Amino acid sequence: MTLSTQERVWNETLKMLLSGRDFDQLNVQDICNQSQIHRSTFYRLFDDKYSLFEYGIDTL
């Protein structure tokens, strides 16, 4: 099964959070680097890191 880019970004962000990173200390560039996507791709998918978090909550 292939994950969508949104799912992959959320999964990578969740890994960072579960490893002890504080959500407030994460920035979009950290998320992009971890997910191996360009910043413009992130903003095409999500308004900001908070909308990414809402997406993650909705998928759970």
Protein Blocks (a to p, Z undefined) as FASTA:
>chain_A
ZZdfklmmmmmmmmmmmnopafklpcfklmmmmnopafklmmmmpmblmlmmmmmmmmZZ
